[in-house]
Amino acid sequence: MKYFKQSCSDEHKQLKQMMYQKQRFEETKQRIKYIHSHLHCGSVYGAGINEVDNLFIDMSKEEYSIMPHANDETIAWCIWHMARCEDLTMNLLVKKGNQVLNDEWLKRMNVTIRDTANAMNDDEILQFSHEVGSVELLAYRDAVGMSTKGIIENLEYEDLKRLIDLEDVRRIYTEGGVIDHPDSIWLLEYWGSKDVANLFLMPATRHLMLNLNDIARMKQSVQKKTW
């Protein structure tokens, strides 16, 4: 099931083709912004209710914590995972600043982990999903989206080809964004091998698309009780 209309995928394909063309930089920047805005709640860009809002608007707290099938995670896990990947890559690697997540957010969400949750087993996913506050989790994701919006608005053409600084990659580890587990630690090498353009192409856009479509599929199963 593809929840999001084809236009986002089409825009992303065009973005890949034009990303490094200096003469089309302003168009590139607007295209990044367009795609990103359609993958976050409308309020992130000061707009009305959009497809992302509609995805979450009628869900109960319980539905966030159900694992519909053996090869699934949960909706809460997907939200956390895509928000953490965006927060870490955009704020630490692209902006070279501070991530949105801090002790205050952890307390608000009732969360104790800081990593992307790649290495969680099923029991850990279910425990996390039952404990996390769904409203607060979505608010954290909105805050991450707003931060990325600011990064996009301040983007310069020269930024796109900038290789990721290994010191910034190390910060992801020291700040708990990944952990010493094979399913988690590989992200350091993966993100560290990219340039800024490729981080916009994946964690800030395509990765969101993939996870939102997973959420839509799981929501359909949960609400139709097909698990």
Secondary structure in CASP SS format (residue, H / E / C, confidence):
PFRMAT SS
TARGET T0000
AUTHOR 0000-0000-0000
METHOD secondary structure of the structure
MODEL  1
M C 1.00
K C 1.00
Y C 1.00
F C 1.00
K C 1.00
Q H 1.00
S H 1.00
C H 1.00
S H 1.00
D H 1.00
E H 1.00
H H 1.00
K H 1.00
Q H 1.00
L H 1.00
K H 1.00
Q H 1.00
M H 1.00
M C 1.00
Y C 1.00
Q C 1.00
K H 1.00
Q H 1.00
R H 1.00
F H 1.00
E H 1.00
E H 1.00
T H 1.00
K H 1.00
Q H 1.00
R H 1.00
I H 1.00
K H 1.00
Y H 1.00
I H 1.00
H H 1.00
S H 1.00
H C 1.00
L C 1.00
H C 1.00
C C 1.00
G H 1.00
S H 1.00
V H 1.00
Y H 1.00
G C 1.00
A C 1.00
G C 1.00
I C 1.00
N C 1.00
E H 1.00
V H 1.00
D H 1.00
N H 1.00
L H 1.00
F H 1.00
I C 1.00
D C 1.00
M C 1.00
S C 1.00
K C 1.00
E H 1.00
E H 1.00
Y H 1.00
S H 1.00
I C 1.00
M C 1.00
P C 1.00
H C 1.00
A C 1.00
N C 1.00
D C 1.00
E C 1.00
T C 1.00
I H 1.00
A H 1.00
W H 1.00
C H 1.00
I H 1.00
W H 1.00
H H 1.00
M H 1.00
A H 1.00
R H 1.00
C H 1.00
E H 1.00
D H 1.00
L H 1.00
T H 1.00
M H 1.00
N H 1.00
L H 1.00
L H 1.00
V H 1.00
K C 1.00
K C 1.00
G C 1.00
N C 1.00
Q C 1.00
V C 1.00
L C 1.00
N C 1.00
D H 1.00
E H 1.00
W H 1.00
L H 1.00
K H 1.00
R H 1.00
M H 1.00
N C 1.00
V C 1.00
T C 1.00
I C 1.00
R C 1.00
D C 1.00
T C 1.00
A C 1.00
N C 1.00
A C 1.00
M C 1.00
N C 1.00
D H 1.00
D H 1.00
E H 1.00
I H 1.00
L H 1.00
Q H 1.00
F H 1.00
S H 1.00
H H 1.00
E H 1.00
V C 1.00
G C 1.00
S H 1.00
V H 1.00
E H 1.00
L H 1.00
L H 1.00
A H 1.00
Y H 1.00
R H 1.00
D H 1.00
A H 1.00
V H 1.00
G H 1.00
M H 1.00
S H 1.00
T H 1.00
K H 1.00
G H 1.00
I H 1.00
I H 1.00
E H 1.00
N C 1.00
L C 1.00
E C 1.00
Y H 1.00
E H 1.00
D H 1.00
L H 1.00
K C 1.00
R C 1.00
L E 1.00
I C 1.00
D C 1.00
L H 1.00
E H 1.00
D H 1.00
V H 1.00
R H 1.00
R H 1.00
I H 1.00
Y H 1.00
T H 1.00
E C 1.00
G C 1.00
G C 1.00
V C 1.00
I C 1.00
D C 1.00
H C 1.00
P H 1.00
D H 1.00
S H 1.00
I H 1.00
W H 1.00
L H 1.00
L H 1.00
E H 1.00
Y H 1.00
W H 1.00
G H 1.00
S C 1.00
K C 1.00
D E 1.00
V H 1.00
A H 1.00
N H 1.00
L H 1.00
F H 1.00
L H 1.00
M H 1.00
P H 1.00
A H 1.00
T H 1.00
R H 1.00
H H 1.00
L H 1.00
M H 1.00
L H 1.00
N H 1.00
L H 1.00
N H 1.00
D H 1.00
I H 1.00
A H 1.00
R H 1.00
M H 1.00
K H 1.00
Q H 1.00
S H 1.00
V H 1.00
Q H 1.00
K H 1.00
K C 1.00
T C 1.00
W C 1.00
END
